[in-house]
Amino acid sequence: MNDMFNNEGYIEPIKPIKFCRTCAHRQPWQCGSRTIQYCGIRKSNRTFNGLLKIKVTNPACIAYKELEEIKERKEK
């Protein structure tokens, strides 16, 4: 059988590799004692600043761009 299928024939979900946490477009905003994360690329009509509110554990979207710090660590 294919590696994607388990013994019962069901397809196992694909686990994401990249997350919003390591995206260069992530913008943390301080709101009192909390930090709210926004995506600098994706738009939303529901927030006051027009940016989409995200969680850092979200899987990366198509607009994902890796942080320069992470690229430098991988090269070393």
N, C-alpha and C positions, 0 to 999 in steps of 0.2 A: 504494500500500500504506500501511498504518498505520505511524506512526513507531515503534511498539514492535517491529516485525518488521524483520529485516535481509534481505538479498537471498536467502538460502537459505530463508527462511520460519521460522527459529527465533526464539523470543522472547528478547530480551536481558534480563538481570537488571536489576532496578530498584536503583539505588544509594541507600543511606540518606543522609538529610540530617542527622539528629540522632544524636548518640552519647552514651554514658554519661559521657564526659569533661565535658560541659556540663550534667549533671543536678544538681539541687539535693539529691537524695537520696543522692548518692555520699558515702561515708565512708572517707577514707584512714586506715589504721591503721599505725603504725610497729611493725615486728617486727624488732628488731635494726637492721641497716643497710638492710633492705628496707621498702618501703611496699606494703601489701596493700590493694586496693580492695574495699569491700563496698557493697552496695545497702541503704539503710536501710529500704526498703519491702518488698522481696521476701525471703521466708523460705527457709531451707535446714535440713534435718536433718543435713547432713554437716559443718557447721562448729561449732566450740565455742561461738560467740556466737549462733548461730541465724540469722545473716544470710547472704545469697547472695554468694559471692565473684564479682567481675566483673572484666572488663578494660575499660580506658577506651576501647578501640577497638570495643567491642560496639555494635551499633545500638541505639538507644533503644527502650525498651519502652512499654507503654500508660501506665504510671505516671510517665512523663517529665515533669519540671517544670524549666523553664529557670532558670538561676542569675540572681539579681537583677543582678549585675555586667554580665552579657551583655545583659540587657534595657536597662540604662541606656546602654550603648555604642551599641546600635542606635537608640535614641531621639535621640541627639545628632547 
